[in-house]
C-alpha cells in the first residue's frame, strides 16, 4: 500500500481538565506500536489551539519517549511552538491562520524554517494553499515540505500536485476515500477516525483499513459539532 497514513494524536485529560500525562503516555505507546507512518501532535482534532505552549511541549516529550522524531509532526500554533519542535528535531506543521490575501500567505511561507509543513483549512484563513500559491512559492524556494489540505476536492488535489511538483508531501485531510485521494495525486491521507488507536488495529491493507475508518467515520458523521466529535474520539481512546 503505497500511501502515507497520518493519524492525529489525542492529548488525554483527567477529570479536572488537566493534561493526563500518564494516560497520554500509555496511549502514545499503543500508537507507536502500530504501523502508522506519522502522528500529528496537538492538531485540531485534539483542540491543540486551546492547549498551552507548555502542554504542547509536554505532549512532544511524551511521544519522543516512544517514537523517533521522523514519525512525528508537531502541530504549531505560534512561533514558540516552532522553536520547541525544532529544538527536539521534530518537523513542525504550522497552521495557516488569519492570512487575508496572497501577499500575507507568501510572507507566511517565507517565514517558515526549512523542512516545515503547513495545515491549510478555509476555516482558519482566507488565503489557503492553492496551485497559484504553490507555483509562486516553489519559484521563490519558499514551498514547504508538504501540507495537510482540508475541504479539498480531487481535481484540486491534482492541480496542487502539479503545481508543487515532486517531493511534496500532499496529505488529504479526509480519509473517506483513500484510493480516490491517491489517484488524484495525494501522497497520503490524514485518518482522523484512527485517532483512538484501537487495540485491534487494522492491518496495512487498503481494504481493511478503509473499512475500519468508515465504521468510525459513520459515528462521527452523526455528531453535529467539532466539539462533540472530538469528545467522542477522546472518550473512545480513554476507554481502551
Phi and psi in degrees as a GROMACS rama.xvg file:
@    title "Ramachandran Plot"
@    xaxis  label "Phi"
@    yaxis  label "Psi"
@TYPE xy
-88.7484  72.6396  UNK-2
-153.519  137.055  UNK-3
-82.6401  131.22  UNK-4
-110.422  114.731  UNK-5
-107.29  130.711  UNK-6
-118.445  127.174  UNK-7
-69.1873  122.388  UNK-8
-80.2693  149.953  UNK-9
-101.308  151.604  UNK-10
-113.429  108.352  UNK-11
-81.7013  147.964  UNK-12
-124.631  153.944  UNK-13
-85.4934  -176.824  UNK-14
-64.0618  -21.9142  UNK-15
-86.5644  -6.14611  UNK-16
94.1317  -1.93937  UNK-17
-79.1737  153.331  UNK-18
-58.6311  122.226  UNK-19
-90.9596  95.3526  UNK-20
-66.9426  -36.5614  UNK-21
-66.1496  -46.0245  UNK-22
-66.0041  -39.8509  UNK-23
-66.6147  -35.8995  UNK-24
-65.9517  -41.7371  UNK-25
-65.3788  -40.3405  UNK-26
-63.3375  -43.1771  UNK-27
-62.9965  -40.5079  UNK-28
-64.1508  -38.3607  UNK-29
-64.408  -41.7856  UNK-30
-67.2137  -42.645  UNK-31
-63.7883  -24.5943  UNK-32
-78.9554  -9.07186  UNK-33
-86.7813  179.742  UNK-34
-89.6252  1.72349  UNK-35
-49.4053  134.049  UNK-36
-69.0631  -49.1658  UNK-37
-146.705  150.263  UNK-38
-115.15  132.084  UNK-39
-97.8422  113.669  UNK-40
-94.2044  142.007  UNK-41
58.7128  35.9924  UNK-42
-88.7521  -167.22  UNK-43
-67.5654  -29.9978  UNK-44
-59.7864  -38.1229  UNK-45
-100.499  16.0124  UNK-46
57.4448  50.626  UNK-47
-60.0949  -25.7691  UNK-48
-68.8959  -22.4679  UNK-49
-93.0843  -4.45638  UNK-50
-82.586  157.086  UNK-51
-81.6371  163.355  UNK-52
-57.8805  -42.0056  UNK-53
-65.0252  -37.1304  UNK-54
-66.1433  -42.1007  UNK-55
-64.6271  -36.9745  UNK-56
-67.6058  -38.9757  UNK-57
-63.195  -40.1291  UNK-58
-62.9782  -41.0467  UNK-59
-57.2176  -47.0976  UNK-60
-66.5092  -37.1812  UNK-61
-60.2593  -46.1541  UNK-62
-70.4727  -33.9809  UNK-63
-67.5839  -16.4402  UNK-64
-73.7899  -19.2811  UNK-65
-125.182  -10.5727  UNK-66
-140.906  147.067  UNK-67
-71.788  154.638  UNK-68
-54.3245  -31.647  UNK-69
-65.7801  -18.2114  UNK-70
-93.2091  1.20075  UNK-71
-116.966  148.872  UNK-72
-127.487  127.622  UNK-73
-93.9482  110.248  UNK-74
-63.2477  124.152  UNK-75
-118.8  127.353  UNK-76
-114.69  -2.27123  UNK-77
-155.331  167.295  UNK-78
-61.9494  -34.1314  UNK-79
-65.6603  -35.3257  UNK-80
-60.7057  -41.4628  UNK-81
-62.248  -42.95  UNK-82
-60.6079  -44.5862  UNK-83
-61.1574  -42.6068  UNK-84
-64.6584  -46.5531  UNK-85
-64.1486  -37.3332  UNK-86
-60.6653  -27.1456  UNK-87
-100.168  -0.241915  UNK-88
75.3199  22.7357  UNK-89
-104.688  135.834  UNK-90
-67.6857  129.09  UNK-91
-81.3853  143.306  UNK-92
-119.336  111.093  UNK-93
-101.533  130.695  UNK-94
-74.3155  129.161  UNK-95
-77.124  109.381  UNK-96
-126.153  136.016  UNK-97
53.6381  41.7029  UNK-98
-98.5114  110.495  UNK-99
-76.5318  -26.8826  UNK-100
-155.819  -179.549  UNK-101
-60.6207  -40.2495  UNK-102
-61.2518  -42.7266  UNK-103
-65.7231  -38.6626  UNK-104
-65.9381  -40.7013  UNK-105
-65.07  -40.6553  UNK-106
-62.8443  -38.9845  UNK-107
-61.2154  -49.1793  UNK-108
-62.7667  -38.1363  UNK-109
-62.2772  -30.3869  UNK-110
-79.9153  -12.346  UNK-111
-76.5544  146.989  UNK-112
-73.0027  159.15  UNK-113
-59.3935  139.213  UNK-114
86.8244  1.76406  UNK-115
-79.4914  156.11  UNK-116
-115.993  167.257  UNK-117
-130.061  155.998  UNK-118
-114.777  118.636  UNK-119
-112.375  121.158  UNK-120
-145.44  128.633  UNK-121
-62.0573  -17.3916  UNK-122
-74.2699  -21.3064  UNK-123
-99.4782  -20.6731  UNK-124
-155.374  138.874  UNK-125
-67.2981  -37.1223  UNK-126
-95.4902  120.87  UNK-127
-116.969  175.046  UNK-128
-79.9215  105.089  UNK-129
-118.365  174.901  UNK-130
-56.9996  -43.3835  UNK-131
-61.2936  -41.9464  UNK-132
-65.8114  -39.2671  UNK-133
-61.7029  -44.4413  UNK-134
-61.4861  -48.4183  UNK-135
-64.642  -42.6866  UNK-136
-66.0229  -38.3315  UNK-137
-66.8197  -40.694  UNK-138
-64.2242  -33.7067  UNK-139
-92.2571  2.57121  UNK-140
64.2057  36.2781  UNK-141
-111.218  2.66691  UNK-142
-64.7771  131.015  UNK-143
-69.0894  174.082  UNK-144
-69.0894  -23.1826  UNK-145
176.403  -176.444  UNK-146
-155.914  146.311  UNK-147
-95.8539  120.938  UNK-148
-114.968  120.102  UNK-149
-102.345  154.196  UNK-150
54.6588  51.7248  UNK-151
-126.723  140.111  UNK-152
-94.1186  159.722  UNK-153
-54.1723  -40.1164  UNK-154
-66.3038  -30.7122  UNK-155
-71.2036  -38.1663  UNK-156
-58.5322  -45.8219  UNK-157
-60.6875  -42.9053  UNK-158
-67.0523  -41.7104  UNK-159
-69.453  -38.1736  UNK-160
-58.6387  -44.2709  UNK-161
-65.5074  -39.5845  UNK-162
-71.7467  -35.9848  UNK-163
-82.0173  -23.7284  UNK-164
69.6654  -171.484  UNK-165
-69.9585  158.024  UNK-166
85.839  -7.73794  UNK-167
-90.941  126.158  UNK-168
-83.2806  109.227  UNK-169
-110.364  109.21  UNK-170
-107.945  118.974  UNK-171
-70.9816  128.094  UNK-172
-70.5318  -11.4829  UNK-173
-104.52  137.339  UNK-174
-113.428  22.2055  UNK-175
-66.2737  -29.6028  UNK-176
-147.729  84.8031  UNK-177
-62.7814  -42.221  UNK-178
-59.1422  -44.2863  UNK-179
-65.4887  -40.6837  UNK-180
-61.144  -46.2254  UNK-181
-68.4139  -40.0969  UNK-182
-61.2095  -31.5153  UNK-183
-76.5515  -17.2831  UNK-184
126.657  2.82683  UNK-185
-71.1914  143.049  UNK-186
-73.7575  -30.9586  UNK-187
-173.976  -167.71  UNK-188
-134.051  159.835  UNK-189
-101.019  112.614  UNK-190
-98.3591  82.5493  UNK-191
-60.1037  -38.4723  UNK-192
-59.9364  -17.9532  UNK-193
-87.2344  -0.0785014  UNK-194
-54.8322  -36.8539  UNK-195
-66.9187  -14.7828  UNK-196
53.034  71.9504  UNK-197
-59.6895  149.725  UNK-198
-66.1197  -35.5116  UNK-199
-89.0848  75.6861  UNK-200
-76.4104  138.737  UNK-201
-64.2936  149.391  UNK-202
-70.4327  166.659  UNK-203
-80.9762  66.797  UNK-204
-134.392  127.927  UNK-205
-61.5954  -39.0912  UNK-206
-65.8744  -47.5544  UNK-207
-64.1473  -41.0107  UNK-208
-63.9505  -46.766  UNK-209
-63.8046  -37.1203  UNK-210
-62.5706  -44.3119  UNK-211
-65.1692  -41.9473  UNK-212
-64.0009  -45.0821  UNK-213
-64.5354  -34.391  UNK-214
-64.9983  -38.6242  UNK-215
-77.6463  -38.3228  UNK-216
-59.0585  -35.4942  UNK-217
-60.7968  -40.5158  UNK-218
-67.231  -42.6849  UNK-219
-63.3697  -37.285  UNK-220
-67.375  -18.8962  UNK-221
-78.597  -14.2551  UNK-222
-94.4384  142.866  UNK-223
-87.2094  -33.2334  UNK-224
-118.888  160.222  UNK-225
-62.5684  -36.694  UNK-226
-62.799  -41.6448  UNK-227
-65.1345  -40.8691  UNK-228
-66.5791  -40.8361  UNK-229
-63.0835  -43.1487  UNK-230
-63.1742  -40.4433  UNK-231
-58.9426  -47.4895  UNK-232
-64.9304  -43.8599  UNK-233
-64.584  -42.3354  UNK-234
-63.9666  -39.9967  UNK-235
-63.354  -46.1076  UNK-236
-63.7849  -42.2961  UNK-237
-67.6554  -26.0758  UNK-238
-82.8215  -11.1254  UNK-239
